[in-house]
Amino acid sequence: MKGDALDPKALIREAYHMDIGPAECRTIFLDWALSLPEGTDTLAALEALLRRYGADTGHPMTTVLRQGLEKASRTGRRGGRRGRLQG
């Protein structure tokens, strides 16, 4: 199945046509994120997908997309050796 620039494999679109739970939605979300072309602005893509599908507030994929947007927009310490040495 062919998608578009926001959803190359049409994974998100198809998820909204299925009766699935949060765990399956998270798996689909991960597959979607990994299938984005290199250099894609993930935050912008998530915002656009929420504009496209976010009206379906009862579907667990909407919740997963919102969580992805929240986590992607957070900044701060990400860990690693440099963070431990500075702190």
Backbone bond lengths (Angstrom), bond angles and torsions (degrees), N, CA, C in turn:
res aa  C-N    CA-C-N  psi(-1)  N-CA   C-N-CA  omega(-1)  CA-C   N-CA-C  phi
1 M - - - 1.449 - - 1.525 108.42 -
2 K 1.295 117.36 134.50 1.452 122.78 -177.23 1.521 110.59 -95.28
3 G 1.303 115.48 137.71 1.450 121.40 178.57 1.510 110.92 -108.75
4 D 1.322 115.54 -146.05 1.464 122.17 178.13 1.526 108.45 -135.11
5 A 1.322 117.48 -169.64 1.464 121.06 -176.53 1.526 112.38 -61.86
6 L 1.324 117.64 -33.39 1.464 120.96 -179.84 1.522 112.79 -78.73
7 D 1.290 116.48 -28.54 1.457 122.39 -173.38 1.531 108.00 -141.68
8 P 1.355 116.66 71.87 1.467 120.82 -171.08 1.527 115.49 -53.62
9 K 1.321 117.72 -37.15 1.456 120.93 -179.12 1.531 112.22 -99.38
10 A 1.320 117.37 5.02 1.470 123.42 -177.53 1.525 111.84 60.72
11 L 1.327 116.86 28.24 1.457 121.31 -178.75 1.524 112.28 -66.65
12 I 1.314 116.07 -45.46 1.464 120.03 -177.94 1.522 109.80 -66.99
13 R 1.320 116.32 -44.98 1.467 120.04 178.83 1.523 111.10 -56.74
14 E 1.321 116.64 -46.57 1.462 120.50 -178.79 1.525 111.57 -67.24
15 A 1.329 117.20 -34.26 1.468 119.76 179.30 1.522 110.86 -59.94
16 Y 1.318 116.34 -37.08 1.471 120.24 -179.90 1.527 112.26 -71.32
17 H 1.309 117.16 -12.34 1.472 120.71 177.49 1.526 111.92 -97.38
18 M 1.341 116.76 0.84 1.457 120.77 -177.76 1.525 110.17 -112.85
19 D 1.301 115.11 154.76 1.451 121.74 174.01 1.521 106.63 -96.37
20 I 1.342 116.25 92.57 1.458 121.70 -174.83 1.519 109.56 -131.03
21 G 1.312 115.13 166.01 1.454 121.28 -179.39 1.517 112.34 -101.09
22 P 1.325 115.62 179.38 1.473 120.91 -177.88 1.531 113.98 -58.80
23 A 1.332 117.77 -39.03 1.469 119.60 -178.27 1.533 110.96 -62.98
24 E 1.329 116.15 -43.71 1.469 119.58 178.29 1.532 110.29 -65.60
25 C 1.323 116.52 -37.01 1.474 120.10 179.15 1.522 110.94 -64.33
26 R 1.333 116.92 -39.84 1.467 119.46 178.05 1.526 111.24 -64.97
27 T 1.320 117.12 -38.08 1.461 120.67 177.42 1.528 110.62 -64.30
28 I 1.309 116.52 -44.43 1.471 121.09 177.85 1.523 110.36 -63.36
29 F 1.338 116.71 -41.30 1.459 120.94 178.95 1.526 110.56 -59.99
30 L 1.324 117.14 -44.56 1.461 120.50 179.68 1.523 110.66 -62.53
31 D 1.322 116.64 -44.30 1.468 120.60 177.82 1.526 110.20 -61.24
32 W 1.324 117.11 -41.37 1.469 121.52 177.57 1.526 110.27 -60.14
33 A 1.337 116.36 -49.08 1.465 120.70 -177.43 1.532 110.81 -60.94
34 L 1.323 116.42 -39.65 1.467 119.83 -179.62 1.524 112.82 -73.12
35 S 1.331 117.10 -19.62 1.461 119.86 -178.54 1.528 113.21 -91.69
36 L 1.328 117.45 -4.41 1.464 119.39 178.46 1.521 110.32 -68.22
37 P 1.312 117.24 141.57 1.467 119.69 177.41 1.525 110.89 -62.39
38 E 1.306 115.85 147.64 1.457 120.91 178.31 1.522 109.83 -56.50
39 G 1.313 115.64 138.39 1.454 121.13 179.36 1.517 114.36 89.18
40 T 1.317 118.17 -2.13 1.461 121.58 178.83 1.523 109.30 -68.46
41 D 1.305 116.60 135.19 1.464 122.22 174.59 1.529 107.36 -76.47
42 T 1.312 116.46 99.53 1.459 121.78 -174.65 1.519 111.70 -62.72
43 L 1.334 117.39 -40.59 1.468 119.68 178.80 1.521 111.24 -60.75
44 A 1.308 116.72 -45.09 1.466 120.33 179.39 1.523 110.50 -64.08
45 A 1.323 116.98 -39.22 1.464 120.55 179.03 1.528 110.66 -64.86
46 L 1.326 117.10 -43.22 1.466 120.49 177.80 1.523 111.83 -62.46
47 E 1.325 116.08 -43.50 1.470 119.82 178.40 1.528 110.73 -60.88
48 A 1.317 116.52 -42.60 1.465 120.21 179.79 1.526 111.29 -66.42
49 L 1.323 117.45 -40.11 1.466 120.07 177.69 1.525 111.07 -64.77
50 L 1.321 116.95 -37.70 1.464 119.16 177.09 1.525 111.37 -67.70
51 R 1.325 117.07 -35.18 1.474 118.50 175.11 1.528 110.13 -65.00
52 R 1.326 116.21 -36.68 1.454 121.62 -178.17 1.528 112.06 -73.28
53 Y 1.334 117.14 -45.03 1.460 120.99 -170.96 1.528 114.63 -116.79
54 G 1.309 118.01 -9.42 1.460 122.00 -171.64 1.511 116.16 -63.41
55 A 1.320 117.33 -15.65 1.466 119.62 178.19 1.522 111.48 -66.80
56 D 1.329 117.07 -21.40 1.464 121.20 178.12 1.529 107.80 -84.51
57 T 1.335 115.72 74.72 1.459 120.96 -174.79 1.523 113.37 -69.44
58 G 1.315 118.12 -16.70 1.450 120.84 -179.58 1.515 114.07 -84.17
59 H 1.317 118.11 -9.88 1.467 120.91 -177.86 1.531 109.28 -88.64
60 P 1.336 117.20 135.41 1.469 119.34 -179.11 1.527 113.76 -63.30
61 M 1.328 118.78 -21.73 1.465 119.88 178.23 1.522 110.64 -65.63
62 T 1.333 117.69 -33.16 1.457 120.52 177.18 1.521 109.93 -61.41
63 T 1.323 116.89 -43.48 1.465 121.18 178.04 1.524 110.59 -62.30
64 V 1.319 117.35 -43.70 1.468 121.65 -179.47 1.532 110.23 -64.04
65 L 1.322 117.88 -42.02 1.464 120.52 178.51 1.529 110.64 -63.38
66 R 1.329 116.89 -41.28 1.473 120.16 178.04 1.525 110.98 -64.77
67 Q 1.317 117.10 -41.61 1.461 120.24 177.50 1.526 110.59 -63.31
68 G 1.307 116.91 -40.20 1.455 120.68 177.80 1.514 111.68 -62.01
69 L 1.311 115.93 -39.43 1.463 120.69 178.49 1.525 110.32 -66.53
70 E 1.321 117.67 -42.49 1.464 121.40 178.60 1.521 111.02 -61.56
71 K 1.318 116.22 -49.61 1.462 119.99 -176.68 1.519 111.85 -68.65
72 A 1.311 117.62 -34.73 1.462 120.70 -179.37 1.521 111.29 -71.19
73 S 1.325 117.74 -28.69 1.455 119.70 -176.38 1.520 112.92 -86.91
74 R 1.317 118.35 -10.34 1.458 120.96 178.15 1.516 110.05 -72.26
75 T 1.309 114.50 144.15 1.459 119.66 174.90 1.514 108.01 -126.30
76 G 1.290 116.25 169.79 1.449 120.09 179.60 1.511 110.12 135.97
77 R 1.287 114.99 -167.38 1.456 121.49 -177.48 1.521 109.94 -61.87
78 R 1.312 114.84 133.23 1.459 120.41 179.78 1.518 111.36 -110.35
79 G 1.313 117.40 2.09 1.463 119.66 179.45 1.504 112.42 92.21
80 G 1.288 115.57 -168.90 1.450 120.44 -179.39 1.512 111.86 94.75
81 R 1.303 114.97 171.43 1.453 121.90 -175.45 1.528 112.32 -61.38
82 R 1.314 117.43 -45.31 1.463 120.84 -178.05 1.533 111.10 -58.79
83 G 1.319 117.88 -41.99 1.460 121.29 178.86 1.504 112.27 -64.28
84 R 1.318 117.60 -38.15 1.469 121.17 178.84 1.522 110.95 -69.43
85 L 1.319 117.97 -38.23 1.457 121.32 -178.73 1.528 112.09 -70.82
86 Q 1.323 116.94 -32.22 1.469 121.04 -178.57 1.527 111.63 -79.71
87 G 1.311 117.53 -28.32 1.457 121.66 -172.80 1.453 112.75 -88.18
